[in-house]
Amino acid sequence: MTGKHAKPSKRKSTAISTKVKQPTFPFPKSDQQRVELFAEITFKIRQSLQLKEILRTIVTEIQQVLQADRVLIYQVLPDGTGKPISEAVLPEYTAILGMEFPEEVFPTEYQQLYAKGRVRAVADVQDPQAEVAGCLLEFVEQFEVKAKLIVPILHSLNVHPPQTSPPQTAIWGLLIAHQCDQPRKWADFELELMQQLADQISIALAQGELWGQLETVVAERTAELQAVNSSLQQEIIDRQQIEIALRQSEEQLRLITNALPVLIAYVDDQECYQFNNQAYTDWLGKSLPKIHGVSMREVWGEDCYPRMQPHIHQALAGNVVTYENEIQLHDGTTRSVSVNYIPHIDGDERISGFFALTSDISDRKAIERMKDEFISVVSHELRTPLTSLHSALKILVTGRLGVLTKDGQQFLEIADENTERLVRLVNSVLDLQRIVSGAVTMEKQACTATELMIQAVDTMQAMAQQHEITLVNQPLDIQLWVDADYIVQALTNLISNAIKFSSPGGNVWLTVEPRAQPPAPPSKGRKSTKSKAAKVAELGAVPIEILFQVRDEGQGIPDNKLETIFERFQQVDSSDSRKKGGTGLGLTICRKIIEQHGGKIWVDSTLGAGSTFSFTLPRHEK
Ligand code: ADP
């Protein structure tokens, strides 16, 4: 310990010569003995990894080897204060372990000297030559210090790799030996031993710090791994929960779909079943695993599949499809079904399959058939008396059998008009019934579109003139293979409607053209956007169907009626039948005729601007 006012010595090793007696301590005599002693102490130090333990071993060993009265390690704290943190002291002397000393006891200038490697050996603290500071004299007296030996414990500031600059040292503390019973001349070996052990402390400090840092890194890494581990655990739990939820929702879906008396399925883009509800087993008598992954062709067989195929292709082309079909069940019974295919368009806008819903409409169909038959029978029974009634009225209206009063004549004309309507209705019902029931077969023959169009226009010319409508016929000599009478009936029906729903002075066009492409499925109010060039290009290609169109500039049809007007007794305005003399059956008959020819019929219209009725017929294959 140095005094505050003591002049610091620049000597590296200062063995002060005083009038003290030479010591009688048992020093190791030879260098060999000294080396062995140092190795022994170093070995003991390395027994422990704990700094506290190392410091304790050092002070105890020094105290024993030097037979000093007190050996201590004084740690200098960052604020300049300090305290002994390890001590070996003979029982008869006061222990100073743990006492705190103010900064004045070890001022900064002394710290700097020791940091440069200064050691201090004072043989007799009372000797004025020793230059022990005044403030320290009090201390040495209090703790009975007669001689002292002080070496610095240095601490490297940049011991850790990578080292970019030479190591810098700072004072960490002091290793101090006290002789308390009498002054003592310290031997060079003792100084050397103290220095070497102070170095050992420095190494232990650096290692301790490295160890601490390693522990921090390990702790950080462990914490990181624990965080990753716990997030993985959470992910596993989440996945398990998702799987459970999925299983539950799948079970629920199965429960619901199995409870429904309809066929529900999902079909992939290879036409193979990927999901089927229980009804498939009930209807087809095949277990679900025998259907799963199997193609529709295999499941339904060659009897039924060809009727489904075009609709499947439509669905896989991205169209919603609705159609009716007849299917045979495993018990041999036949069912009428209504089928819906809804395309499944995935996230990449790709059609990856379709959902199929098939419902049994056998009962509805049976009732419809009964109703049709009933209407047909009634109409048939009505026709004969109606015809004679109609003929009789016609004769009466001429006045040949007597002239009625003006009112009487008016009533007679109303009766004649309505009987005529009734005759038309009965004829239409019977017509439709015959076509639908298959009682009539289309007797197809070769003819040209021109022939049919001229015939239809000629038939309607009188009506057109009566309504002041100009019929514009644009025929083309295209070969057809059709039942000419029925196609003329369809054309006259459409022309008659066009005339009825146009205002006087309007035009009605009748056109025909070959088409290379099948028409896109009809959409409400859709306008043809095809350019002339595209049409010409189509004509260049092999036409696969013929398109007829009847276009008017009449009142038009609202969007929500574009589909329904093709159904029986459906009219845009229920008063149309009275005002225009219609029956609401004309378009239904047209549709049946066209469908019997393998074609399609639809309408595009703009309210107030007019309508275009279009139908296609397959090309004449000869
Ligand atoms: P109707 O005998 O009543 O004409 P249709 O089946 O031929 O029966 O037509 C059904 C309904 O469709 C008509 O009542 C009318 O409301 C509508 N309709 C048909 N053609 C046209 C048209 N060219 N313009 C406007 N509405 C039409």
Boltz pocket constraint, residues with backbone or C-beta under 6 A from the ligand:
constraints:
  - pocket:
      binder: B
      contacts: [[A, 493], [A, 494], [A, 497], [A, 498], [A, 499], [A, 501], [A, 552], [A, 554], [A, 555], [A, 556], [A, 557], [A, 565], [A, 567], [A, 570], [A, 571], [A, 572], [A, 573], [A, 576], [A, 577], [A, 581], [A, 582], [A, 583], [A, 584], [A, 585], [A, 586], [A, 587], [A, 588], [A, 611]]
      max_distance: 6.0
